[in-house]
Amino acid sequence: PLHVFDAFDDYVYDARWSPVHPSVFASVDGTGRLALWNLNQDIELPAQSVTSGRALNKLAWDRPGRRIAAGGADGSVYIYDVGDLSTPRPDDHAKFTRVVAELAN
């Protein structure tokens, strides 16, 4: 692997790349935490996170990359608006290429 993300307190049930931002992905875990990661900013900690209080086991982005649906172990679906956190800036592709190159070394 290029990198191992170990900032979790329970099982990670799902992780998905943003459909629009090259360095952003989201993850959900057994503590109910939805974490939004931006690897151009930090590779050790999520940029934002929120906890539902119930285990989350599945997630999906909408096509524009502004909302995430997360499925809970309690049978609920939670919808989160991530706003501009996953909107790429013009230099984000180049930054992410450098981040990946550094991880590979």
N, C-alpha and C positions, 0 to 999 in steps of 0.2 A: 504493500500500500504506500501511497505518497504521504499519508498522514492518518493518524488515529485521533478521533475526537473522543475525549474521555470526561467531558463535563456533565455527565449524567449520573443520577442517583438511582436509576431503575432501568429496566429493559427499554431499549429504543425500538419501538414497533414500526416506525415508518420514517423515511427521509426522502424528500423530493427536491430536485433543482427547480428554481424559478423558471418559468417558461420564457422570461424576457431579460433577466439579468444574469450575466455569466458567472458571477461570484456569489450569488445568493442561493441558499437552500433553506428549507424548513425541516424540522424534525418534531416528532411527538414521542412521548414516553409514558411509562407506567405510573408516574407520579401525576400525570395530567398536564404536563408542561408542553406547550408549543413553543419551540425556540426558532427564532429567525436568525440565520447566520449570514454575515457578509465577510467573506474571506479576504476581500480587499482592505477591510478595516482591522480584523482580528481573526487569527486562526485558532485561538484557545478558548474564547468565550463568545456566546451569541450576542448579536447586536441588540436584540430585544427578546423578551420571553414573557409569557403569561401562563398562569396555571388555572385549569378549569376545576380542580379539586377531585376529578375522577380520571381514571386512566384513559389516555387517548391512544388509539391503536391504528389509525389510518388517517391520511391527509391527502388533499388534492388542491391544486391551484386552479383558479379560473384562468382563461386564456390571456387576458391582459396582465396577469400577475399582480393584481391589486387585492385579491381576496383569497382566503384559504378556508376550506371546509375540513373540519377534523371530526372523525367519528370517535365516540366515546364508548367505553366498555359498559356504560349504563344504558346504551341504546339511543343516546342523544347525538345529534350532529350540531356542532358549534361552528358558526361562521365568524371569521375574523377579517377585518379590513386592515390591510397592512399599509395602505396609503402609498406614499412615494418611496417607502423603504426598498422596494424592489424595482424602482424605475432607474434604468441605467443612465449614467452620465456618459458623455462622448469618450472619455478616457478609460472607462471601466474595463473594456475588453483588453486593452494594452496592459493595464495594471494586473488583471487576473493572469495574463500570460506570464508576467514576471513572478507573480506569487507561485504559480505552478512550477516554474523553472527553479525557484528557490527550494521548494519542497522536494523536487527531484534530486537535488544535490546533497 
